[in-house]
Amino acid sequence: MGKSSISNNIRRLRFNANEMTQQELADKTGVSRQTIVAIEKGNYSPSLELAFRIAYIFQTSLSEVFMYDPDKDKLRNKKLK
């Protein structure tokens, strides 16, 4: 299916948070490290609850962590038709 229309700044936020590891973020959010890897790479869109947990951990807004690109959705919908 390709990359998600949701991108993120998790890698940058982790680096700015004393170089937090993916495992540390996974432990704090209650998910596996593989889930964090998939979200960072744009291969998986987190649930709304997990997205809020991630933003809370970095003490920032949801829109600072995740961005939505409607153009990617348009391209995906065209390919599906």
N, C-alpha and C positions, 0 to 999 in steps of 0.2 A: 504494500500500500504506500510505502514511502514515508518521508518525514512528516511530522505533525505540523499543523498550522500554528502551534504554540511553541514559541522559543523561550529561552530562559537565561538568566544571569547567575545561575547557581555556582558555576565554577568560579566566577569572579568574586561572588559573595563569600564563598568558602575561603578563597585566597585572602581576602580582606579580613576574615575572621580568624586571624592567627594561623592561616594555612590549614584550616580544618580539613580533615580527610573525608573521603566519601563514607568511610566506615563510621566515623564520628557522627556525621550528619544522619546516616542510617539509624544509628543507635538512638539519637535524640528524637527522631521522627517515628521510630517503631517499624521501620521497613528494612528490607535487605539492602546490602550495598549494591547488588545487581539492579535493584529498582532505581536507586539514585543514579547509577551509571546510565540506565536507559532514559531517564528523565533528562539528564544533562545532555545526552546525545540527540534528544528530540525524537527518540524512537518510542516513547511512551508518554502519554499525558496523564498526570496525576489526578486523583480524585480531588474534588473541591476541598474536602477536609484535609488531605495531605498537603495541598497547595497552601492552605492557610497555616498549617503547622510549620512548613518550611519558612514562610514569611515571618511567622512569629519568632522562630529560632534566630533569624537574622535581624529581628526587630525593625522590620521595614514593611512597606505596603506590598500587597499582592502584585500590584502593577509594576513594582520595582523588580520583582523576581520573575514574573511571567509576562510575555507579550503575545498578543494574538494577531496573526496576519491573515486578514480576510481574503487577500489575493491568492494565497495558497489553497484556501477552500474552494475558490472559484475554479482554479486549475484542476483540482481534484474532481470536482463535480463535472467539469467538461469531459474529463477522461472517462468517467463512469457512464456517461450517456452514450 
